[in-house]
Amino acid sequence: MIRWAIVSILIFLSLRARALTAGELLPDPDQPSVILVTIGPGDASYEKFGHNMIWIHDPTTQPSDVLYNYGVFDLYESYFVWHFIQGLMNYRIARDDDAYGWLNYYANQDRSLTLQQLNLNDQQRASLRKFLEWNAQPANQVYRYNYYTNNCSTKVRDAIDGVIDHQIELQTSPIDSGTTFRWHTRRLTADDIALYAGLDYVMGHSVDRPISKWEEMFLPVKMSQTIRTVTVNGSPLVKWEQQIYKSKTHVEYDKPPSRFWIFITVGVLVGGILAASAKALTPSPFQGEGGGEGLARESKPRRFSKQRRSTAAADPHPNPLPGRERGLGARLLRWLACLIAFAWVTLAGLGGAISTFGWWFTDHYAAKYNENLLQLNPITLPLIFLVPIAIFSKRRGKRLGFYLSVIGLALSILGFVLQVLPKWNQPNAEIIALAMPAHAGLAWLMYRLLKSQPATSKKQPATNK
């Protein structure tokens, strides 16, 4: 088990910044105080939403500065990965005496730091410290983590709220924030398009309901902003505030930027390449037999030499476009179409399988009731094998592959049409813009491959001379 204190010591030994001190940070370092420490977003995916901790400063005790951190997890915990997949992650609170070391660490990580001294009386400070000490005991420190409703920020919020007669909840619960959990998730992951797309895809309706200012405090920065408006016995809860470090690289968006054009561009490119390759690699379904130009060519008399007749007899399944197929460009185009189609059906199939698993077989609150399952569906999983077979084989896999590709396209169109219904209004226009053109291009490719399939030769009955 990783001891976060040991790791922190190793990190702090490598810090290059000048150490912060109580005299520099606190307005009255000789008096006991409770400080809410808010840390801005960082580089790692789990740092995108920020962090916060409770710092209790009391010069009359030893140690005089203690941090209480609800954001600790253990990667080496038994079955950690499986618990993460199931939505059953365990986090814990940790107590650390090196408050200034941690502040220096976050500053060196270029993460913004804001300190807010809370206006608590002696009894409230003592009650809060007593609760935190109890909570940090090994028997009490573990809690079941939830991204939106029970995380490091909500635990800090609840601990403070408990010693001020729940004034934070009473004053903020009735206020609509005008946002949703998805809205904030998009806003804070917009600079990482892969994380943005992945989270937006796996989240369902449960994260689209309006949330209150109380619920919005699942984000540390929002909690820091909201408690400025809270009063206790007629006095502001925040007695003093200072930003001791401002990040030079990590800036939060005020609202989610639109990523629609990225998604639709990728979708149209994938669908367009597949449709174009279908045209280039197969004869038109409206052409005459053998790749002719339809009825106009069929009406012309055909002349075959004896050598060409014998070749046609020997090869009952001639290549539809022999001139193109035997060229290097055609082979490269066939491989390009195969790779792009394979990548798309792998994404669609595995994405659908993950979404289905998350909805039905895990405790992930955010993954329930997900309309995106109509866009990326596990029914396309067999296409991972059928698409390459259909592209490189003359017969096998084409009919079943075509049917499955049409089903994938039909589900995508259904998900788009259902948006007009009140209960089917999940904000997933970006996922639809990605999926529908790609499904259309794949379905057209599989249709052309099916139509180019040579007819099964029938054996002629033997005749006696």
C-alpha positions as CSV (number, residue, x, y, z in Angstrom):
1,M,0.0,0.0,0.0
2,I,1.3,3.4,-1.0
3,R,1.8,5.7,1.9
4,W,1.0,9.1,0.5
5,A,3.1,10.8,3.2
6,I,6.2,8.9,2.0
7,V,5.5,9.8,-1.6
8,S,5.0,13.4,-0.7
9,I,8.4,13.6,1.1
10,L,10.1,12.3,-2.0
11,I,8.3,14.9,-4.1
12,F,9.1,17.7,-1.8
13,L,12.8,16.9,-1.8
14,S,12.8,17.7,-5.5
15,L,11.0,21.0,-5.3
16,R,12.9,24.0,-6.5
17,A,10.6,26.8,-5.3
18,R,11.1,28.8,-2.2
19,A,9.2,27.3,0.7
20,L,6.0,29.2,1.9
21,T,5.7,30.1,5.5
22,A,2.7,30.9,7.9
23,G,3.9,34.5,8.2
24,E,3.6,34.9,4.4
25,L,0.3,33.2,4.0
26,L,-1.9,34.0,7.0
27,P,-3.0,37.5,8.1
28,D,-2.7,36.6,11.8
29,P,-0.5,33.5,12.2
30,D,-0.6,33.7,16.0
31,Q,-4.3,33.0,16.1
32,P,-6.0,29.6,15.5
33,S,-7.8,29.4,12.2
34,V,-9.5,27.1,9.7
35,I,-8.6,27.6,6.1
36,L,-10.2,26.1,3.0
37,V,-7.5,25.4,0.5
38,T,-8.7,25.3,-3.1
39,I,-6.4,23.9,-5.9
40,G,-7.1,24.6,-9.5
41,P,-7.1,22.1,-12.4
42,G,-4.0,20.2,-13.4
43,D,-2.6,18.1,-16.3
44,A,-3.8,14.6,-15.4
45,S,-7.3,13.5,-16.2
46,Y,-8.2,13.1,-12.5
47,E,-6.9,16.7,-11.9
48,K,-9.1,18.4,-14.4
49,F,-11.8,19.1,-11.8
50,G,-9.5,20.6,-9.2
51,H,-9.1,19.7,-5.6
52,N,-9.6,21.1,-2.1
53,M,-8.5,20.4,1.5
54,I,-9.1,21.7,5.0
55,W,-6.1,23.3,6.7
56,I,-6.3,23.8,10.5
57,H,-3.7,26.2,11.9
58,D,-3.3,26.3,15.7
59,P,0.0,27.7,17.0
60,T,-0.9,26.4,20.5
61,T,-0.7,22.7,19.5
62,Q,1.9,20.5,17.9
63,P,1.9,20.0,15.0
64,S,0.5,23.5,14.5
65,D,-0.6,23.0,10.9
66,V,-2.5,19.9,9.7
67,L,-4.1,19.3,6.3
68,Y,-7.1,17.0,5.9
69,N,-7.4,15.6,2.4
70,Y,-10.4,13.5,1.2
71,G,-8.9,12.8,-2.2
72,V,-6.6,9.9,-1.5
73,F,-6.8,6.5,-3.3
74,D,-4.5,3.6,-3.5
75,L,-3.6,2.2,-6.9
76,Y,-2.2,-1.0,-5.3
77,E,-5.4,-1.7,-3.4
78,S,-6.8,-5.2,-4.1
79,Y,-8.9,-5.3,-7.2
80,F,-8.6,-1.5,-7.6
81,V,-9.0,-1.6,-11.4
82,W,-12.0,-3.9,-11.2
83,H,-13.6,-1.7,-8.5
84,F,-13.0,1.3,-10.7
85,I,-14.7,-0.4,-13.7
86,Q,-17.7,-1.4,-11.5
87,G,-18.0,2.1,-10.0
88,L,-17.1,0.9,-6.5
89,M,-14.0,2.9,-5.9
90,N,-12.9,3.5,-2.3
91,Y,-11.3,6.8,-1.4
92,R,-10.1,7.9,2.0
93,I,-9.3,10.9,4.1
94,A,-5.6,11.4,5.0
95,R,-4.1,13.6,7.7
96,D,-0.8,15.3,6.9
97,D,1.3,17.6,9.1
98,D,3.3,19.2,6.2
99,A,0.8,21.8,5.0
100,Y,3.4,24.1,3.6
101,G,5.1,21.3,1.7
102,W,1.8,20.5,-0.1
103,L,1.2,24.1,-0.9
104,N,4.6,24.3,-2.5
105,Y,4.0,21.1,-4.3
106,Y,0.8,22.3,-6.0
107,A,2.4,25.6,-6.9
108,N,5.3,23.8,-8.5
109,Q,2.7,21.8,-10.5
110,D,1.5,25.1,-11.8
111,R,-1.9,24.7,-10.2
112,S,-3.7,27.8,-8.8
113,L,-4.0,28.0,-5.0
114,T,-6.6,30.0,-3.1
115,L,-6.8,30.2,0.7
116,Q,-10.1,31.2,2.5
117,Q,-10.1,31.6,6.2
118,L,-13.5,30.6,7.6
119,N,-15.3,32.7,10.2
120,L,-15.7,30.0,12.9
121,N,-15.8,30.5,16.6
122,D,-13.8,28.5,19.1
123,Q,-16.5,25.9,19.6
124,Q,-17.0,25.4,15.8
125,R,-13.3,25.1,15.2
126,A,-12.9,22.5,18.0
127,S,-15.9,20.5,16.7
128,L,-14.6,20.5,13.1
129,R,-11.1,19.4,14.2
130,K,-12.6,16.7,16.5
131,F,-14.7,15.3,13.6
132,L,-11.8,15.4,11.1
133,E,-9.6,13.6,13.6
134,W,-12.3,10.9,14.1
135,N,-12.8,10.6,10.3
136,A,-9.0,10.2,9.8
137,Q,-8.9,7.1,12.0
138,P,-8.2,3.9,10.1
139,A,-11.6,2.5,11.0
140,N,-13.4,5.6,9.6
141,Q,-11.3,7.0,6.8
142,V,-12.6,5.0,3.8
143,Y,-15.7,6.1,1.9
144,R,-17.4,5.1,-1.4
145,Y,-16.4,7.6,-4.0
146,N,-18.9,9.1,-6.5
147,Y,-17.7,11.6,-9.2
148,Y,-20.6,14.0,-8.7
149,T,-22.2,13.3,-5.4
150,N,-19.6,12.0,-3.0
151,N,-16.1,13.2,-3.8
152,C,-13.3,15.1,-2.2
153,S,-15.0,18.4,-2.5
154,T,-18.5,17.3,-1.2
155,K,-16.8,15.7,1.8
156,V,-15.1,18.9,2.6
157,R,-18.3,20.8,2.1
158,D,-20.3,18.5,4.4
159,A,-17.7,18.6,7.1
160,I,-17.8,22.4,7.3
161,D,-21.5,22.5,6.9
162,G,-22.0,20.1,9.9
163,V,-20.4,22.5,12.4
164,I,-22.4,25.6,11.3
165,D,-25.9,24.1,11.6
166,H,-26.1,23.2,7.8
167,Q,-26.2,26.9,6.8
168,I,-24.4,26.2,3.5
169,E,-27.0,23.6,2.5
170,L,-29.9,25.7,3.7
171,Q,-28.8,28.8,1.8
172,T,-27.6,27.2,-1.5
173,S,-29.9,24.2,-2.1
174,P,-32.9,26.4,-3.2
175,I,-30.7,28.2,-5.8
176,D,-30.6,26.8,-9.3
177,S,-27.1,26.9,-10.7
178,G,-28.3,27.0,-14.3
179,T,-25.9,24.2,-15.1
180,T,-25.8,20.4,-15.2
181,F,-23.1,17.8,-14.4
182,R,-22.5,17.3,-18.1
183,W,-22.2,21.0,-18.7
184,H,-19.4,21.3,-16.2
185,T,-17.7,18.0,-17.4
186,R,-17.6,19.4,-20.9
187,R,-16.3,22.7,-19.7
188,L,-13.4,21.3,-17.7
189,T,-12.3,18.6,-20.2
190,A,-12.6,20.7,-23.3
191,D,-8.8,21.0,-23.7
192,D,-8.4,17.2,-23.9
193,I,-10.6,16.1,-26.9
194,A,-10.1,12.4,-26.2
195,L,-11.2,12.7,-22.6
196,Y,-14.0,15.1,-23.6
197,A,-15.4,12.6,-26.2
198,G,-15.0,9.6,-24.0
199,L,-16.8,11.1,-21.0
200,D,-19.5,12.7,-23.1
201,Y,-20.2,9.4,-24.8
202,V,-20.4,7.2,-21.6
203,M,-22.6,9.7,-19.7
204,G,-26.4,9.3,-19.9
205,H,-29.5,11.2,-18.8
206,S,-28.7,11.2,-15.1
207,V,-26.1,13.9,-15.6
208,D,-28.4,16.2,-17.6
209,R,-30.8,17.3,-14.9
210,P,-30.4,20.9,-13.5
211,I,-28.4,21.1,-10.4
212,S,-28.5,23.5,-7.5
213,K,-25.7,25.6,-6.1
214,W,-25.3,23.1,-3.3
215,E,-24.8,20.2,-5.8
216,E,-22.5,22.4,-7.9
217,M,-20.0,22.4,-5.1
218,F,-18.8,19.0,-6.2
219,L,-16.3,21.2,-8.0
220,P,-13.7,22.8,-5.6
221,V,-13.5,26.1,-7.5
222,K,-17.3,26.4,-7.5
223,M,-17.4,25.7,-3.8
224,S,-14.8,28.4,-3.2
225,Q,-16.9,30.9,-5.1
226,T,-20.3,29.9,-3.6
227,I,-19.3,30.0,0.1
228,R,-18.5,33.7,-0.4
229,T,-22.2,34.3,-0.4
230,V,-23.0,32.2,2.7
231,T,-23.5,33.9,6.1
232,V,-23.4,32.5,9.6
233,N,-25.2,34.4,12.4
234,G,-25.3,37.5,10.1
235,S,-21.6,37.4,9.3
236,P,-19.9,36.2,6.1
237,L,-18.6,32.6,6.3
238,V,-15.4,33.7,4.5
239,K,-13.5,36.0,6.8
240,W,-10.4,36.4,4.6
241,E,-9.3,35.3,1.2
242,Q,-6.1,35.3,-0.9
243,Q,-4.9,33.7,-4.1
244,I,-1.4,32.8,-3.3
245,Y,-0.6,31.3,-6.7
246,K,-2.1,31.7,-10.1
247,S,-1.5,29.1,-12.8
248,K,0.2,30.2,-15.9
249,T,-1.1,27.4,-18.1
250,H,-4.3,26.0,-16.6
251,V,-7.3,28.2,-17.2
252,E,-10.9,27.1,-16.8
253,Y,-13.4,27.8,-19.5
254,D,-16.4,29.9,-18.3
255,K,-18.7,27.7,-20.4
256,P,-18.2,24.6,-22.6
257,P,-16.8,25.5,-26.0
258,S,-18.5,23.9,-29.0
259,R,-16.7,20.8,-30.3
260,F,-19.4,20.0,-32.9
261,W,-17.3,20.8,-35.9
262,I,-14.5,18.5,-34.8
263,F,-17.0,15.6,-34.5
264,I,-18.8,16.2,-37.7
265,T,-15.6,16.7,-39.6
266,V,-14.2,13.4,-38.5
267,G,-17.6,11.6,-39.1
268,V,-17.9,13.0,-42.7
269,L,-14.2,12.2,-43.4
270,V,-14.7,8.6,-42.3
271,G,-18.0,8.2,-44.1
272,G,-16.7,10.0,-47.2
273,I,-13.6,7.9,-47.5
274,L,-15.5,4.6,-47.1
275,A,-18.1,5.7,-49.7
276,A,-15.4,6.9,-52.2
277,S,-13.5,3.6,-51.8
278,A,-16.7,1.7,-52.4
279,K,-17.1,3.5,-55.7
280,A,-13.5,2.9,-56.7
281,L,-13.2,-0.7,-55.7
282,T,-16.5,-2.1,-56.9
283,P,-18.5,-1.8,-60.1
284,S,-21.6,0.4,-60.0
285,P,-24.7,-1.7,-59.0
286,F,-26.4,0.0,-62.1
287,Q,-23.7,-1.3,-64.5
288,G,-24.1,-4.3,-66.7
289,E,-22.6,-7.6,-66.0
290,G,-18.9,-7.7,-66.0
291,G,-18.5,-4.0,-65.2
292,G,-20.1,-2.6,-68.3
293,E,-21.9,0.7,-68.7
294,G,-25.4,-0.5,-68.2
295,L,-27.9,-1.2,-71.0
296,A,-26.0,0.9,-73.5
297,R,-23.1,-1.4,-73.3
298,E,-25.2,-4.6,-73.1
299,S,-26.8,-3.7,-76.4
300,K,-23.5,-3.8,-78.2
301,P,-22.5,-7.2,-79.7
302,R,-19.7,-8.9,-77.8
303,R,-16.8,-10.5,-79.6
304,F,-14.7,-13.0,-77.9
305,S,-11.7,-14.8,-79.3
306,K,-11.2,-18.4,-78.6
307,Q,-8.5,-17.6,-76.1
308,R,-10.8,-15.2,-74.2
309,R,-13.6,-17.7,-74.2
310,S,-11.3,-20.3,-72.7
311,T,-10.1,-17.8,-70.1
312,A,-13.7,-16.9,-69.1
313,A,-14.6,-20.6,-68.8
314,A,-11.6,-21.3,-66.7
315,D,-12.4,-18.4,-64.3
316,P,-16.2,-18.5,-63.5
317,H,-15.7,-15.5,-61.1
318,P,-13.8,-12.9,-63.0
319,N,-12.6,-9.8,-61.1
320,P,-15.2,-7.0,-61.4
321,L,-12.6,-4.4,-62.3
322,P,-9.5,-6.3,-63.4
323,G,-7.7,-3.2,-64.6
324,R,-8.0,-1.4,-61.3
325,E,-7.7,-4.3,-58.9
326,R,-4.4,-5.4,-60.2
327,G,-2.9,-2.0,-59.9
328,L,-0.8,-0.9,-56.9
329,G,-3.1,2.1,-56.3
330,A,-6.2,-0.2,-56.0
331,R,-4.5,-2.5,-53.6
332,L,-3.5,0.5,-51.4
333,L,-7.0,1.9,-51.6
334,R,-8.4,-1.5,-50.6
335,W,-6.1,-1.6,-47.6
336,L,-7.0,2.0,-46.7
337,A,-10.7,1.3,-46.8
338,C,-10.2,-1.8,-44.7
339,L,-8.1,0.0,-42.0
340,I,-10.6,2.9,-41.7
341,A,-13.6,0.6,-41.7
342,F,-11.9,-1.6,-39.2
343,A,-11.1,1.3,-36.9
344,W,-14.6,2.7,-37.1
345,V,-16.4,-0.6,-36.3
346,T,-13.9,-1.3,-33.5
347,L,-14.7,2.1,-32.0
348,A,-18.5,1.6,-32.5
349,G,-18.6,-1.9,-31.3
350,L,-16.3,-1.6,-28.3
351,G,-17.8,1.8,-27.4
352,G,-21.3,0.2,-27.5
353,A,-20.2,-2.7,-25.4
354,I,-18.6,-0.4,-22.8
355,S,-21.7,1.7,-22.6
356,T,-24.0,-1.3,-22.3
357,F,-21.8,-2.8,-19.5
358,G,-21.7,0.6,-17.7
359,W,-25.4,1.0,-17.8
360,W,-26.5,-2.5,-16.8
361,F,-23.7,-4.1,-14.9
362,T,-22.0,-1.4,-12.9
363,D,-22.9,1.2,-10.2
364,H,-21.7,4.1,-12.3
365,Y,-24.5,6.6,-11.7
366,A,-23.5,8.7,-14.7
367,A,-23.7,5.8,-17.2
368,K,-27.4,5.1,-16.8
369,Y,-30.0,5.7,-19.5
370,N,-27.6,6.6,-22.3
371,E,-29.0,7.5,-25.7
372,N,-25.6,7.2,-27.2
373,L,-26.0,3.5,-27.2
374,L,-28.1,4.0,-30.4
375,Q,-25.0,5.7,-32.0
376,L,-22.3,3.2,-31.1
377,N,-23.8,-0.2,-30.5
378,P,-22.3,-3.6,-29.7
379,I,-24.3,-5.1,-32.6
380,T,-21.5,-3.9,-34.8
381,L,-18.9,-6.0,-33.0
382,P,-19.1,-8.8,-35.6
383,L,-18.1,-6.3,-38.3
384,I,-14.6,-6.2,-36.8
385,F,-14.2,-9.6,-38.5
386,L,-16.7,-9.3,-41.3
387,V,-15.5,-6.1,-42.8
388,P,-11.9,-7.3,-43.7
389,I,-13.3,-10.6,-44.9
390,A,-15.9,-8.8,-47.1
391,I,-13.3,-6.5,-48.6
392,F,-10.7,-9.1,-49.4
393,S,-13.0,-12.1,-50.1
394,K,-15.1,-12.7,-53.1
395,R,-18.0,-14.3,-51.3
396,R,-17.9,-14.6,-47.5
397,G,-19.2,-12.2,-45.0
398,K,-20.7,-9.7,-47.4
399,R,-24.4,-10.3,-46.8
400,L,-24.3,-10.5,-43.0
401,G,-21.9,-7.6,-42.9
402,F,-24.3,-5.5,-45.0
403,Y,-27.2,-6.3,-42.8
404,L,-25.3,-5.4,-39.6
405,S,-24.0,-2.1,-41.1
406,V,-27.6,-1.2,-42.1
407,I,-28.8,-1.9,-38.6
408,G,-26.1,0.3,-37.2
409,L,-27.1,3.1,-39.6
410,A,-30.8,2.6,-38.8
411,L,-30.1,2.8,-35.0
412,S,-28.1,6.0,-35.5
413,I,-30.9,7.6,-37.5
414,L,-33.5,6.5,-34.9
415,G,-31.5,8.2,-32.2
416,F,-31.4,11.4,-34.2
417,V,-35.2,11.3,-34.9
418,L,-36.1,10.5,-31.3
419,Q,-34.5,13.8,-30.2
420,V,-37.9,15.5,-30.9
421,L,-39.5,13.6,-28.1
422,P,-39.4,15.2,-24.6
423,K,-37.9,12.1,-22.9
424,W,-35.2,11.6,-25.6
425,N,-33.5,15.0,-25.5
426,Q,-30.0,14.0,-24.3
427,P,-27.6,16.7,-25.6
428,N,-25.6,14.3,-27.8
429,A,-25.5,16.2,-31.1
430,E,-21.7,15.8,-31.3
431,I,-21.9,12.0,-31.0
432,I,-24.6,11.9,-33.6
433,A,-22.6,14.1,-36.0
434,L,-19.7,11.7,-35.6
435,A,-21.6,8.4,-35.9
436,M,-24.3,8.9,-38.6
437,P,-22.0,9.9,-41.5
438,A,-19.5,7.1,-40.6
439,H,-22.3,4.5,-40.4
440,A,-23.7,5.7,-43.7
441,G,-20.4,5.4,-45.5
442,L,-19.8,1.9,-44.0
443,A,-23.3,0.8,-45.1
444,W,-22.7,2.0,-48.6
445,L,-19.4,0.2,-48.8
446,M,-20.9,-3.1,-47.6
447,Y,-23.8,-2.6,-50.1
448,R,-21.4,-2.2,-53.0
449,L,-19.3,-5.1,-51.9
450,L,-22.5,-7.3,-51.7
451,K,-23.6,-6.2,-55.2
452,S,-20.2,-7.0,-56.6
453,Q,-20.3,-10.5,-55.3
454,P,-20.2,-13.0,-58.2
455,A,-23.2,-15.2,-58.7
456,T,-22.8,-18.8,-57.6
457,S,-22.0,-21.0,-60.6
458,K,-24.5,-23.8,-61.3
459,K,-23.2,-27.2,-62.3
460,Q,-24.4,-28.3,-65.7
461,P,-25.9,-31.8,-65.8
462,A,-23.7,-34.4,-67.5
463,T,-24.7,-35.4,-71.0
464,N,-23.9,-38.6,-72.9
465,K,-22.4,-38.3,-76.4
